[in-house]
């Protein structure tokens, strides 16, 4: 997918200019809730940068139901911990904005209540709905899906490549010493390398019958995991992965035209376009015959388990936040693909968004289970060691042993 500067700067114009929500209640249920008769206010904690995007929905809900919605801007770095601490005291919000990978911690602490999506569940991107579900229960109303993809300098390499090896070969033929860059650093960055690992059939965890991650089925130690480790060591020796390249260096090399391919997220597209690069968005080139599937991070809203107005909170989320207009307003505020399919398709009129949406179709939710914390603790360090020349087999086995012990 190719885009020029003009197209990217017009990105924000895709969202609906104003909210017209008086009739947005799906199935005629919004506002027809017992909670509207028993409460005067819903307190909603949101990222400070998203407050303005939600004002229209809050005002429309109040007008329809008489229930005031108090939007409270919070620091995104502390909102989760504040929520966990406040809910048991009864002083926390009714609704909080957050990320799906909080689910394990929020569920363990007993601070979130299930959400009833009803028929509206069918309207969400599959990966968004999957990420919003924990142990078979939906706990989050999703509004955005984020994943990495390959940014390609289309003036250097005009067409998408066929594979990882093809990417490196074409970059070399174009005279580039470093055809491809990806953020690593001294302690590695497994989030960015995960697409390549999945291409070897080695997800972190296996899945249960309902599609949820199974913490007892650690797939890092599968045959594919060791094959990935061997491949990773070979790429490190070839210079295709380098722990000296952190996020800033990767960015600088791509913006300077020293690299034709950059594996990163939508948060870096603006800088590339502003620098005058003819950016194209490609799927992650696989080192095998299987797709290279990145992690998907899904953002959404949770209802507090201690809210006295769960019905009203659920109604506000499902029938107001879960509408195309509002999800497009949130998209405009953050330039992250909407979780609602109709809104995502509208936003994908821009080729940058369409590119990330296409890659996201192959993405898998980042595990939200508590056991994932044990993986992060050792994963990147092991990958960095392999890239730097440590024996792939013994290093990967130690990773598997360390993670297994930590989980147990």
Order of alpha helices (4+ residues) and beta strands (2+ residues): beta-alpha-alpha-beta-alpha-beta-alpha-beta-alpha-beta-alpha-beta-beta-beta-alpha-beta-alpha-beta-beta-alpha-alpha-beta-alpha-beta-beta-alpha-alpha-beta-alpha-alpha-beta-alpha-alpha
